[in-house]
Amino acid sequence: MERWRALGLDTSPHADLIAQRLSHFSELSGREIALLESLAQRTDESTAGSELIREGQLLDSPRLLMTGWACRYRTLPDGRRQIFKFILPGDLFGFCLRPKAVALTATIALTPVVTADASPLATAITRDAASHPGLTQACYATVGLDEAYLLNQLVRVGRQTAYERTAHFILEIRERLAMVGLAGEASVAIPLTQEIMADALGLSVVHLNRTLQQLRRNQLIEFKGGMVRLLQPQRLAEIANFRAPHVTEIARAAA
């Protein structure tokens, strides 16, 4: 981004993406942006279907998702799956402040993904916070944002109708991707099968398909080839009772 280059930092696209997300919550110094740039040089690629974190695994290797989609989920003995959260580009995962924490869910790549070792970032904010105040504030704010998204998910699957929850889900994904410059005001790429979406929304595939068709018939969305166009974003937000979560006053001011 231009602001980073103004500081004399020739950052990579991956580092730009991470810095753009974290800068919603705090001003980042040149030193902090340089740390993010160093993470972009420590990446791994995983194929779709790869297990990134096993349930019960010790959370001692935090990572950043650079490209692709992943999710946290649990599966019942009969094969039914509940997706709790989608992990999107710019998200930190496998990071927990609990001592000797273990993963409470499994994490899997839904598409081919590129991840980066975020251990230096975790060390900076937990052991040297005074030297990294911007990153520390931003990362702790993203932990709060994760909680907000989990609460949204609980309300969606627990109380909203299929129509409302599908609209809410699309709006939330658009908002999250827009935060890192990967979605427009009225369009967003959602490269998920209807089976995956149904597992996140607590619906059968048939019920989800009917709900998407109803949203189309009501001229609220167009959904083709993984690209969603929001034809009436304000009306969709009213139907879903959608509100962007604000976990800090800085985030509220930025919005």
C-alpha positions as a Markdown table, in Angstrom:
| # | Residue | x | y | z |
|---|---|---|---|---|
| 1 | Met | 0.0 | 0.0 | 0.0 |
| 2 | Glu | 1.1 | 3.6 | -0.6 |
| 3 | Arg | 1.4 | 4.4 | 3.1 |
| 4 | Trp | 3.9 | 1.6 | 3.6 |
| 5 | Arg | 5.9 | 2.7 | 0.6 |
| 6 | Ala | 5.9 | 6.2 | 2.0 |
| 7 | Leu | 7.8 | 4.8 | 5.0 |
| 8 | Gly | 10.4 | 3.3 | 2.7 |
| 9 | Leu | 9.0 | -0.2 | 2.9 |
| 10 | Asp | 8.7 | -2.1 | -0.3 |
| 11 | Thr | 6.2 | -4.7 | 1.0 |
| 12 | Ser | 4.9 | -7.8 | -0.7 |
| 13 | Pro | 1.3 | -8.2 | -1.6 |
| 14 | His | 0.9 | -10.7 | 1.2 |
| 15 | Ala | 2.4 | -8.4 | 3.8 |
| 16 | Asp | 0.2 | -5.5 | 2.4 |
| 17 | Leu | -2.9 | -7.7 | 3.0 |
| 18 | Ile | -2.0 | -8.5 | 6.6 |
| 19 | Ala | -1.0 | -4.9 | 7.4 |
| 20 | Gln | -4.2 | -3.6 | 5.8 |
| 21 | Arg | -6.3 | -5.8 | 8.1 |
| 22 | Leu | -4.4 | -5.0 | 11.3 |
| 23 | Ser | -4.2 | -1.3 | 10.6 |
| 24 | His | -8.0 | -1.1 | 11.0 |
| 25 | Phe | -7.4 | -1.5 | 14.7 |
| 26 | Ser | -4.1 | 0.4 | 15.3 |
| 27 | Glu | -1.5 | 2.5 | 13.7 |
| 28 | Leu | 1.5 | 0.4 | 12.8 |
| 29 | Ser | 5.1 | 1.6 | 12.9 |
| 30 | Gly | 7.7 | 1.0 | 10.2 |
| 31 | Arg | 9.3 | -1.6 | 12.5 |
| 32 | Glu | 6.0 | -3.4 | 12.9 |
| 33 | Ile | 5.3 | -3.5 | 9.2 |
| 34 | Ala | 8.8 | -4.8 | 8.6 |
| 35 | Leu | 8.0 | -7.7 | 11.0 |
| 36 | Leu | 4.9 | -8.5 | 9.0 |
| 37 | Glu | 7.0 | -8.4 | 5.8 |
| 38 | Ser | 9.4 | -10.9 | 7.3 |
| 39 | Leu | 6.5 | -13.3 | 7.9 |
| 40 | Ala | 5.5 | -13.2 | 4.2 |
| 41 | Gln | 8.9 | -14.8 | 3.5 |
| 42 | Arg | 8.1 | -17.8 | 5.6 |
| 43 | Thr | 5.2 | -19.4 | 3.8 |
| 44 | Asp | 3.9 | -22.9 | 3.1 |
| 45 | Glu | 1.4 | -24.2 | 0.6 |
| 46 | Ser | -1.4 | -26.7 | 1.4 |
| 47 | Thr | -3.9 | -28.4 | -0.9 |
| 48 | Ala | -7.6 | -28.3 | -0.4 |
| 49 | Gly | -8.7 | -30.8 | 2.2 |
| 50 | Ser | -5.4 | -30.6 | 4.1 |
| 51 | Glu | -5.7 | -30.6 | 7.9 |
| 52 | Leu | -4.0 | -27.5 | 9.2 |
| 53 | Ile | -4.7 | -28.1 | 12.9 |
| 54 | Arg | -5.9 | -31.3 | 14.5 |
| 55 | Glu | -8.5 | -31.1 | 17.3 |
| 56 | Gly | -6.6 | -31.6 | 20.6 |
| 57 | Gln | -3.3 | -30.4 | 19.1 |
| 58 | Leu | -1.1 | -28.1 | 21.2 |
| 59 | Leu | -1.5 | -24.6 | 19.9 |
| 60 | Asp | 2.2 | -23.7 | 19.7 |
| 61 | Ser | 2.5 | -22.8 | 16.0 |
| 62 | Pro | 0.3 | -19.8 | 15.1 |
| 63 | Arg | -0.1 | -19.1 | 11.4 |
| 64 | Leu | -1.4 | -16.4 | 9.1 |
| 65 | Leu | -3.6 | -17.2 | 6.2 |
| 66 | Met | -2.2 | -15.4 | 3.1 |
| 67 | Thr | -4.4 | -16.8 | 0.4 |
| 68 | Gly | -7.3 | -19.3 | 0.1 |
| 69 | Trp | -10.0 | -20.3 | 2.5 |
| 70 | Ala | -10.0 | -22.6 | 5.6 |
| 71 | Cys | -12.4 | -23.4 | 8.3 |
| 72 | Arg | -12.8 | -24.6 | 11.9 |
| 73 | Tyr | -15.2 | -27.4 | 12.4 |
| 74 | Arg | -16.4 | -30.5 | 14.3 |
| 75 | Thr | -17.8 | -33.7 | 12.9 |
| 76 | Leu | -20.4 | -35.9 | 14.6 |
| 77 | Pro | -19.9 | -39.7 | 14.6 |
| 78 | Asp | -22.6 | -40.1 | 11.8 |
| 79 | Gly | -20.6 | -37.7 | 9.6 |
| 80 | Arg | -22.7 | -34.5 | 10.1 |
| 81 | Arg | -20.4 | -31.5 | 10.2 |
| 82 | Gln | -20.7 | -28.1 | 11.8 |
| 83 | Ile | -18.5 | -25.3 | 10.6 |
| 84 | Phe | -17.9 | -22.7 | 13.3 |
| 85 | Lys | -15.8 | -20.2 | 11.4 |
| 86 | Phe | -14.3 | -19.5 | 8.0 |
| 87 | Ile | -10.6 | -18.4 | 8.1 |
| 88 | Leu | -10.0 | -15.9 | 5.3 |
| 89 | Pro | -6.9 | -14.1 | 3.9 |
| 90 | Gly | -5.4 | -11.9 | 6.6 |
| 91 | Asp | -6.6 | -14.0 | 9.5 |
| 92 | Leu | -4.4 | -15.2 | 12.3 |
| 93 | Phe | -5.2 | -18.8 | 13.5 |
| 94 | Gly | -3.8 | -21.3 | 15.9 |
| 95 | Phe | -3.1 | -18.5 | 18.3 |
| 96 | Cys | -4.4 | -18.7 | 21.9 |
| 97 | Leu | -3.6 | -16.8 | 25.1 |
| 98 | Arg | -4.4 | -19.8 | 27.3 |
| 99 | Pro | -1.3 | -21.4 | 28.7 |
| 100 | Lys | -0.6 | -24.8 | 27.1 |
| 101 | Ala | -3.8 | -24.4 | 25.0 |
| 102 | Val | -5.0 | -27.2 | 22.8 |
| 103 | Ala | -7.2 | -26.8 | 19.7 |
| 104 | Leu | -10.9 | -27.1 | 20.5 |
| 105 | Thr | -11.8 | -27.8 | 16.8 |
| 106 | Ala | -10.0 | -29.1 | 13.7 |
| 107 | Thr | -8.9 | -26.7 | 11.0 |
| 108 | Ile | -9.0 | -27.7 | 7.4 |
| 109 | Ala | -8.1 | -26.0 | 4.1 |
| 110 | Leu | -11.2 | -25.6 | 1.9 |
| 111 | Thr | -9.2 | -24.4 | -1.1 |
| 112 | Pro | -5.5 | -24.4 | -1.9 |
| 113 | Val | -4.0 | -22.1 | 0.7 |
| 114 | Val | -0.8 | -20.3 | 1.5 |
| 115 | Thr | 0.0 | -19.8 | 5.2 |
| 116 | Ala | 2.8 | -18.1 | 7.0 |
| 117 | Asp | 4.6 | -19.0 | 10.2 |
| 118 | Ala | 3.3 | -16.3 | 12.7 |
| 119 | Ser | 5.5 | -17.4 | 15.6 |
| 120 | Pro | 7.6 | -14.2 | 15.5 |
| 121 | Leu | 4.4 | -12.1 | 15.6 |
| 122 | Ala | 3.0 | -14.1 | 18.6 |
| 123 | Thr | 6.4 | -13.7 | 20.4 |
| 124 | Ala | 6.4 | -9.9 | 19.7 |
| 125 | Ile | 3.0 | -9.3 | 21.2 |
| 126 | Thr | 3.3 | -11.6 | 24.1 |
| 127 | Arg | 6.9 | -11.1 | 25.2 |
| 128 | Asp | 7.8 | -7.7 | 23.8 |
| 129 | Ala | 4.6 | -5.8 | 23.7 |
| 130 | Ala | 6.2 | -2.5 | 24.7 |
| 131 | Ser | 8.2 | -2.5 | 21.5 |
| 132 | His | 5.3 | -3.5 | 19.3 |
| 133 | Pro | 2.3 | -1.5 | 20.7 |
| 134 | Gly | 0.5 | -1.2 | 17.4 |
| 135 | Leu | 0.7 | -4.9 | 16.6 |
| 136 | Thr | -0.2 | -5.8 | 20.2 |
| 137 | Gln | -3.4 | -3.7 | 20.2 |
| 138 | Ala | -4.4 | -4.8 | 16.7 |
| 139 | Cys | -3.9 | -8.5 | 17.4 |
| 140 | Tyr | -5.8 | -8.4 | 20.6 |
| 141 | Ala | -8.6 | -6.6 | 18.8 |
| 142 | Thr | -8.8 | -9.4 | 16.2 |
| 143 | Val | -9.2 | -11.9 | 19.1 |
| 144 | Gly | -12.3 | -9.8 | 20.1 |
| 145 | Leu | -13.5 | -9.8 | 16.5 |
| 146 | Asp | -13.2 | -13.6 | 16.4 |
| 147 | Glu | -15.5 | -13.7 | 19.4 |
| 148 | Ala | -18.0 | -11.4 | 17.7 |
| 149 | Tyr | -18.1 | -13.6 | 14.6 |
| 150 | Leu | -18.6 | -16.7 | 16.8 |
| 151 | Leu | -21.5 | -14.9 | 18.5 |
| 152 | Asn | -22.9 | -14.0 | 15.1 |
| 153 | Gln | -22.7 | -17.7 | 14.1 |
| 154 | Leu | -24.5 | -18.8 | 17.2 |
| 155 | Val | -27.4 | -16.3 | 16.6 |
| 156 | Arg | -27.5 | -17.4 | 12.9 |
| 157 | Val | -27.9 | -21.1 | 13.5 |
| 158 | Gly | -29.8 | -20.8 | 16.7 |
| 159 | Arg | -32.5 | -18.1 | 16.0 |
| 160 | Gln | -32.5 | -16.8 | 12.4 |
| 161 | Thr | -34.6 | -18.3 | 9.7 |
| 162 | Ala | -32.8 | -19.9 | 6.7 |
| 163 | Tyr | -33.6 | -16.8 | 4.7 |
| 164 | Glu | -32.1 | -14.5 | 7.3 |
| 165 | Arg | -29.1 | -16.5 | 8.1 |
| 166 | Thr | -28.1 | -16.9 | 4.5 |
| 167 | Ala | -28.4 | -13.2 | 3.9 |
| 168 | His | -26.4 | -12.5 | 7.1 |
| 169 | Phe | -23.7 | -14.9 | 6.1 |
| 170 | Ile | -23.2 | -13.4 | 2.7 |
| 171 | Leu | -23.0 | -9.9 | 4.2 |
| 172 | Glu | -20.5 | -10.9 | 6.9 |
| 173 | Ile | -18.2 | -12.6 | 4.4 |
| 174 | Arg | -18.3 | -9.5 | 2.1 |
| 175 | Glu | -17.5 | -7.3 | 5.1 |
| 176 | Arg | -14.5 | -9.4 | 6.2 |
| 177 | Leu | -13.0 | -9.7 | 2.7 |
| 178 | Ala | -13.6 | -5.9 | 2.1 |
| 179 | Met | -11.4 | -5.3 | 5.1 |
| 180 | Val | -8.4 | -6.6 | 3.2 |
| 181 | Gly | -9.5 | -5.2 | -0.2 |
| 182 | Leu | -10.8 | -8.5 | -1.6 |
| 183 | Ala | -14.5 | -7.5 | -2.0 |
| 184 | Gly | -16.4 | -4.6 | -3.5 |
| 185 | Glu | -19.3 | -2.7 | -2.1 |
| 186 | Ala | -21.8 | -4.9 | -3.9 |
| 187 | Ser | -19.9 | -8.0 | -4.9 |
| 188 | Val | -17.9 | -10.8 | -3.3 |
| 189 | Ala | -16.3 | -14.0 | -4.4 |
| 190 | Ile | -17.4 | -17.0 | -2.2 |
| 191 | Pro | -15.6 | -20.1 | -3.6 |
| 192 | Leu | -17.6 | -22.6 | -1.6 |
| 193 | Thr | -19.8 | -25.5 | -2.6 |
| 194 | Gln | -23.4 | -25.4 | -1.3 |
| 195 | Glu | -22.5 | -28.4 | 0.9 |
| 196 | Ile | -19.9 | -26.4 | 2.7 |
| 197 | Met | -22.2 | -23.4 | 3.1 |
| 198 | Ala | -24.9 | -25.7 | 4.4 |
| 199 | Asp | -22.6 | -27.1 | 7.0 |
| 200 | Ala | -21.9 | -23.6 | 8.2 |
| 201 | Leu | -25.5 | -22.5 | 8.2 |
| 202 | Gly | -27.0 | -25.6 | 9.8 |
| 203 | Leu | -29.1 | -26.4 | 6.7 |
| 204 | Ser | -29.5 | -29.2 | 4.4 |
| 205 | Val | -28.1 | -28.7 | 0.9 |
| 206 | Val | -31.7 | -28.8 | -0.5 |
| 207 | His | -32.9 | -26.2 | 1.9 |
| 208 | Leu | -29.9 | -23.9 | 1.2 |
| 209 | Asn | -30.5 | -24.2 | -2.5 |
| 210 | Arg | -34.1 | -23.2 | -2.2 |
| 211 | Thr | -33.1 | -20.3 | 0.0 |
| 212 | Leu | -30.6 | -19.0 | -2.5 |
| 213 | Gln | -33.2 | -19.4 | -5.3 |
| 214 | Gln | -35.6 | -17.3 | -3.2 |
| 215 | Leu | -33.0 | -14.6 | -2.6 |
| 216 | Arg | -32.5 | -14.6 | -6.4 |
| 217 | Arg | -36.2 | -14.4 | -7.2 |
| 218 | Asn | -36.6 | -11.5 | -4.8 |
| 219 | Gln | -33.8 | -9.7 | -6.7 |
| 220 | Leu | -31.6 | -9.4 | -3.7 |
| 221 | Ile | -28.6 | -11.3 | -5.0 |
| 222 | Glu | -27.1 | -12.9 | -8.1 |
| 223 | Phe | -25.0 | -16.0 | -7.5 |
| 224 | Lys | -23.0 | -17.5 | -10.3 |
| 225 | Gly | -19.6 | -19.2 | -10.6 |
| 226 | Gly | -18.7 | -18.5 | -6.9 |
| 227 | Met | -19.3 | -14.7 | -7.4 |
| 228 | Val | -22.2 | -13.1 | -5.4 |
| 229 | Arg | -23.6 | -9.7 | -6.5 |
| 230 | Leu | -25.6 | -7.8 | -3.9 |
| 231 | Leu | -28.4 | -6.2 | -5.8 |
| 232 | Gln | -30.0 | -4.5 | -2.8 |
| 233 | Pro | -27.4 | -4.4 | 0.0 |
| 234 | Gln | -29.4 | -2.2 | 2.3 |
| 235 | Arg | -32.5 | -4.3 | 2.0 |
| 236 | Leu | -30.4 | -7.5 | 2.6 |
| 237 | Ala | -29.0 | -6.0 | 5.8 |
| 238 | Glu | -32.4 | -5.1 | 7.0 |
| 239 | Ile | -33.7 | -8.7 | 6.4 |
| 240 | Ala | -30.6 | -10.2 | 8.2 |
| 241 | Asn | -30.5 | -7.6 | 11.0 |
| 242 | Phe | -26.8 | -7.3 | 10.0 |
| 243 | Arg | -24.6 | -4.9 | 11.9 |
| 244 | Ala | -20.8 | -4.8 | 11.5 |
| 245 | Pro | -19.2 | -5.8 | 14.8 |
| 246 | His | -17.1 | -3.1 | 16.6 |
| 247 | Val | -14.8 | -4.5 | 19.3 |
| 248 | Thr | -12.7 | -1.3 | 19.9 |
| 249 | Glu | -13.3 | 2.4 | 19.7 |
| 250 | Ile | -10.6 | 2.6 | 17.1 |
| 251 | Ala | -12.4 | 0.1 | 14.9 |
| 252 | Arg | -15.6 | 2.1 | 15.3 |
| 253 | Ala | -13.9 | 5.4 | 14.3 |
| 254 | Ala | -12.3 | 3.7 | 11.3 |
| 255 | Ala | -15.7 | 2.4 | 10.2 |
